[in-house]
């Protein structure tokens, strides 16, 4: 059984339907990427999984448990954490306070401190700046913080929404190497990313969304080699 399964998920904002029956699965240990143009429904798919947007039709399960009537904070408790598009760090709080906030559902303080040390090992810059206000960090440092905050919840599934957005190429490479290291530690990853080439080189499998529908699904290397994907997302 897949770790995460979406079957026929439909979502609307007001009267406008934006997801038209999404089918998607993520197996334990995978990195799966969702590709698509702006407005394709990628972020809405992640928000639906997190419980921040409610589908009006379809089924969604995580580890065999339906997510459709689970509150968003309970979704985190089940083992799903999201690093959102735009980072959304709490600028008036320190780096350390942001990170500890991510562990709100973890009752074992000693375990949380071990997770915190792992995050500082992943992102030494955060350790150096742990007492600095998050709002004064660079864009790349805020992205590290957003990922670290999600990891503090000790998720089985990490949702990443545009982690490379607005970052310099060298930092993009570093972020993707870190995502690979996170996955090797046993965290399954569902990744939304505009940098399709980098995402597919990182991922196990991929889905292509167009206007709220899955139009293609395959292994990452097959999508990289597909002529239509190359033309639409990889610059020919």
C-alpha positions as CSV (number, residue, x, y, z in Angstrom):
1,X,0.0,0.0,0.0
2,X,1.3,3.5,-0.9
3,X,2.2,5.9,1.9
4,X,0.0,8.6,0.3
5,X,-2.8,8.1,-2.2
6,X,-5.0,10.8,-3.8
7,X,-8.0,9.4,-5.8
8,X,-10.3,11.6,-7.8
9,X,-9.5,14.7,-5.7
10,X,-11.5,17.8,-6.8
11,X,-11.1,21.2,-5.3
12,X,-12.7,24.6,-6.0
13,X,-12.2,28.1,-4.8
14,X,-15.6,29.6,-4.6
15,X,-17.4,28.5,-7.7
16,X,-14.2,27.9,-9.7
17,X,-13.0,24.3,-9.8
18,X,-9.2,24.1,-9.8
19,X,-8.5,20.4,-9.4
20,X,-10.4,18.1,-11.6
21,X,-10.0,14.6,-10.2
22,X,-6.3,14.3,-9.3
23,X,-5.0,10.8,-8.9
24,X,-1.5,10.6,-7.3
25,X,0.4,8.2,-5.1
26,X,3.7,8.4,-3.2
27,X,5.4,5.2,-2.0
28,X,7.5,5.1,1.2
29,X,11.0,6.3,0.6
30,X,10.4,8.0,-2.7
31,X,11.0,11.5,-4.0
32,X,8.1,12.4,-6.2
33,X,7.9,15.7,-8.1
34,X,4.9,17.5,-9.5
35,X,5.6,19.6,-12.6
36,X,3.4,22.1,-14.3
37,X,3.0,25.8,-15.3
38,X,1.7,28.5,-13.0
39,X,-1.9,27.9,-12.2
40,X,-1.8,24.1,-13.0
41,X,-2.9,23.2,-9.4
42,X,0.5,22.1,-7.9
43,X,0.3,24.2,-4.7
44,X,-3.4,23.5,-4.3
45,X,-2.6,19.8,-4.4
46,X,-0.1,20.2,-1.5
47,X,-2.5,22.4,0.4
48,X,-5.2,19.8,0.1
49,X,-2.9,17.1,1.5
50,X,-2.0,19.4,4.4
51,X,-5.7,20.0,5.2
52,X,-5.5,23.8,4.5
53,X,-7.8,23.4,1.5
54,X,-10.8,21.0,1.5
55,X,-11.6,18.8,-1.5
56,X,-15.3,18.5,-2.3
57,X,-14.9,15.1,-3.9
58,X,-12.5,12.2,-4.0
59,X,-10.5,10.3,-1.4
60,X,-7.1,11.0,0.2
61,X,-5.3,8.6,2.5
62,X,-2.0,8.6,4.4
63,X,-0.8,5.3,5.8
64,X,-4.3,4.0,5.3
65,X,-5.9,6.8,7.2
66,X,-8.4,9.2,5.4
67,X,-7.2,12.8,5.5
68,X,-10.5,14.3,4.4
69,X,-11.8,15.1,7.8
70,X,-8.5,15.6,9.7
71,X,-7.7,19.1,10.9
72,X,-4.5,20.6,9.5
73,X,-2.7,20.4,12.9
74,X,-3.7,16.8,13.2
75,X,-2.3,16.1,9.7
76,X,1.1,17.2,11.1
77,X,0.6,14.8,14.0
78,X,0.0,12.0,11.5
79,X,3.5,12.6,10.0
80,X,3.0,15.1,7.2
81,X,4.8,18.5,7.3
82,X,5.0,21.2,4.6
83,X,7.6,23.8,3.7
84,X,5.4,26.4,2.0
85,X,6.0,28.4,-1.1
86,X,7.5,31.8,-0.1
87,X,9.0,30.3,3.1
88,X,6.5,32.0,5.4
89,X,8.9,32.2,8.3
90,X,8.0,34.3,11.4
91,X,10.2,37.3,10.8
92,X,9.9,38.8,14.3
93,X,11.0,35.5,16.0
94,X,14.5,34.1,16.1
95,X,15.7,31.2,14.0
96,X,15.7,29.0,17.1
97,X,12.1,30.0,18.0
98,X,10.9,29.3,14.4
99,X,12.5,25.8,14.6
100,X,11.1,25.0,18.0
101,X,7.6,26.1,16.8
102,X,7.8,23.3,14.2
103,X,8.0,20.7,16.9
104,X,4.7,21.7,18.5
105,X,3.3,18.2,18.1
106,X,6.4,16.4,19.6
107,X,6.1,15.8,23.3
108,X,9.6,14.2,23.8
109,X,11.9,17.2,24.5
110,X,15.1,15.1,24.3
111,X,14.0,13.8,20.9
112,X,13.3,17.3,19.6
113,X,16.7,18.4,20.7
114,X,18.3,15.5,18.7
115,X,16.2,16.6,15.7
116,X,17.3,20.2,16.1
117,X,21.0,19.1,16.2
118,X,20.4,17.1,13.0
119,X,18.9,20.2,11.3
120,X,21.9,22.3,12.4
121,X,24.2,19.6,10.9
122,X,22.2,19.9,7.6
123,X,22.2,23.7,7.7
124,X,25.2,25.0,9.6
125,X,24.2,28.5,8.7
126,X,21.1,28.2,10.9
127,X,23.2,27.1,13.8
128,X,25.5,30.2,13.3
129,X,22.4,32.5,13.2
130,X,20.1,30.7,15.6
131,X,19.6,33.8,17.8
132,X,19.1,36.1,14.8
133,X,15.6,37.3,13.8
134,X,14.3,35.2,10.9
135,X,13.2,38.3,9.0
136,X,16.8,39.5,8.7
137,X,18.0,36.3,7.0
138,X,18.7,36.1,3.3
139,X,16.2,34.4,1.0
140,X,18.4,31.2,0.9
141,X,18.7,31.2,4.7
142,X,15.0,31.6,5.1
143,X,14.5,28.6,2.8
144,X,16.8,26.5,4.9
145,X,14.7,27.7,8.0
146,X,11.4,26.8,6.3
147,X,12.6,23.3,5.5
148,X,14.2,22.9,9.0
149,X,11.0,24.0,10.7
150,X,9.0,21.4,8.8
151,X,11.6,18.7,9.7
152,X,11.2,19.5,13.4
153,X,7.8,17.8,13.2
154,X,9.7,14.6,12.4
155,X,7.5,13.9,9.3
156,X,7.3,10.6,7.4
157,X,6.3,12.8,4.4
158,X,7.8,16.2,3.7
159,X,5.9,18.5,1.3
160,X,8.2,21.0,-0.4
161,X,6.6,23.8,-2.4
162,X,9.1,25.6,-4.7
163,X,12.2,25.3,-2.5
164,X,14.4,26.9,-5.2
165,X,12.2,29.9,-6.0
166,X,14.3,33.1,-6.2
167,X,17.6,31.5,-5.2
168,X,21.0,31.7,-7.0
169,X,22.0,28.6,-8.9
170,X,24.7,27.6,-6.5
171,X,22.3,27.8,-3.6
172,X,19.7,25.8,-5.6
173,X,22.2,23.0,-6.0
174,X,22.9,23.0,-2.3
175,X,19.2,22.9,-1.4
176,X,18.6,19.9,-3.7
177,X,21.6,18.1,-2.3
178,X,20.1,18.6,1.2
179,X,16.7,17.3,0.0
180,X,18.5,14.1,-1.2
181,X,20.2,13.8,2.2
182,X,16.9,14.2,4.0
183,X,15.4,11.5,1.8
184,X,18.3,9.1,2.6
185,X,17.5,9.6,6.2
186,X,14.2,7.9,5.6
187,X,11.9,10.9,4.9
188,X,9.6,10.5,1.9
189,X,9.4,13.7,-0.2
190,X,6.7,15.2,-2.4
191,X,8.2,18.1,-4.3
192,X,6.6,21.0,-6.3
193,X,9.3,22.7,-8.3
194,X,9.5,25.1,-11.3
195,X,13.1,24.0,-12.0
196,X,11.9,20.9,-13.8
197,X,15.3,19.6,-14.8
198,X,16.7,19.7,-11.3
199,X,13.5,18.2,-9.9
200,X,13.5,15.3,-12.3
201,X,17.2,14.6,-11.7
202,X,16.4,14.4,-8.0
203,X,13.1,12.5,-8.1
204,X,12.1,8.8,-8.4
205,X,8.9,9.6,-10.3
206,X,7.0,12.6,-11.5
207,X,3.6,13.9,-12.4
208,X,2.7,16.6,-14.9
209,X,-0.3,18.8,-14.1
210,X,-2.1,20.9,-16.7
211,X,-5.1,23.0,-15.6
212,X,-5.9,20.9,-12.6
213,X,-5.5,17.5,-14.3
214,X,-2.7,14.9,-14.3
215,X,-1.7,14.6,-18.0
216,X,1.4,12.4,-17.5
217,X,3.0,10.2,-14.9
218,X,6.2,8.2,-15.3
219,X,9.6,7.5,-13.8
220,X,11.7,10.6,-13.6
221,X,14.3,9.5,-16.2
222,X,11.5,8.7,-18.7
223,X,10.0,12.2,-18.2
224,X,13.4,13.8,-18.7
225,X,13.7,12.0,-22.0
226,X,10.1,12.7,-23.1
227,X,10.0,15.1,-26.1
228,X,6.8,16.9,-25.0
229,X,8.1,17.4,-21.4
230,X,11.5,18.6,-22.7
231,X,9.8,21.2,-25.0
232,X,7.3,22.4,-22.4
233,X,9.5,22.4,-19.2
234,X,13.1,21.8,-20.1
235,X,13.7,24.4,-22.9
236,X,13.7,21.9,-25.8
